[in-house]
Amino acid sequence: MFTGEDLILACSAIGAGLALIAGIGPGIGQGIAAGHAAAAVGRNPGAKADITSTMLLGQAVAETTGLYGLAIGIILLFVKPLT
């Protein structure tokens, strides 16, 4: 039979898996941003520094969503609320 603690641990594992799905969006967004930045540098090589700095700033902001999801997933897996 399942106890309340087993249910909480199972739900924590499911929640951790769902939280890690948050890494998909930033990965796709960063790939799109890098592709557009490469195309922009190809059109205007003189603006490479400005394009690169703007792209890296945008990717750093986008990555925070994935990192927050990872942090929540780790918390759900390793923090035992009933022990």
C-alpha positions as CSV (number, residue, x, y, z in Angstrom):
1,M,0.0,0.0,0.0
2,F,1.0,3.5,-0.6
3,T,1.5,5.9,2.3
4,G,1.2,9.6,2.3
5,E,5.0,9.9,2.2
6,D,5.2,7.7,-0.9
7,L,2.6,9.9,-2.7
8,I,4.6,13.1,-1.8
9,L,7.8,11.6,-3.1
10,A,6.2,10.5,-6.3
11,C,4.6,13.8,-6.9
12,S,8.0,15.5,-6.2
13,A,9.6,13.4,-8.8
14,I,6.9,14.2,-11.3
15,G,7.1,17.9,-10.5
16,A,10.9,17.8,-10.9
17,G,10.5,16.3,-14.4
18,L,7.9,18.9,-15.3
19,A,10.2,21.7,-14.0
20,L,13.0,20.5,-16.2
21,I,10.9,20.9,-19.3
22,A,11.5,24.6,-18.7
23,G,14.9,24.1,-20.3
24,I,13.4,23.5,-23.8
25,G,12.2,27.0,-24.4
26,P,15.5,28.8,-23.7
27,G,17.4,26.3,-25.8
28,I,15.2,26.9,-28.8
29,G,15.2,30.7,-28.3
30,Q,19.0,30.8,-27.9
31,G,19.4,28.8,-31.1
32,I,17.1,31.2,-33.0
33,A,18.9,34.2,-31.6
34,A,22.3,32.9,-32.5
35,G,21.1,32.1,-36.0
36,H,19.7,35.6,-36.5
37,A,22.9,37.1,-35.1
38,A,25.1,35.2,-37.5
39,A,22.9,36.3,-40.4
40,A,23.1,39.9,-39.2
41,V,26.9,39.7,-39.0
42,G,26.9,38.3,-42.5
43,R,24.9,41.3,-43.7
44,N,26.9,43.9,-41.8
45,P,30.3,42.7,-40.6
46,G,31.2,46.1,-39.2
47,A,28.6,45.8,-36.5
48,K,29.8,42.5,-35.2
49,A,30.7,43.8,-31.7
50,D,27.3,45.4,-31.2
51,I,25.4,42.4,-32.5
52,T,27.4,40.0,-30.4
53,S,27.0,41.9,-27.2
54,T,23.3,42.3,-27.7
55,M,22.8,38.7,-28.6
56,L,24.8,37.5,-25.5
57,L,22.8,39.8,-23.2
58,G,19.5,38.4,-24.6
59,Q,20.7,34.8,-24.3
60,A,21.8,35.4,-20.6
61,V,18.3,36.7,-19.8
62,A,16.6,33.8,-21.6
63,E,18.8,31.3,-19.8
64,T,17.6,32.3,-16.4
65,T,14.2,30.6,-17.1
66,G,16.0,27.3,-17.7
67,L,18.2,27.7,-14.6
68,Y,15.2,28.5,-12.4
69,G,13.5,25.3,-13.7
70,L,16.7,23.3,-12.9
71,A,16.9,24.8,-9.4
72,I,13.3,23.9,-8.7
73,G,13.8,20.4,-10.1
74,I,16.9,19.8,-7.8
75,I,15.0,21.2,-4.8
76,L,12.0,18.8,-5.5
77,L,14.3,15.8,-5.8
78,F,16.7,16.3,-2.9
79,V,14.7,18.1,-0.3
80,K,12.7,15.6,1.7
81,P,9.8,17.4,3.4
82,L,8.8,14.6,5.7
83,T,12.1,13.3,6.9
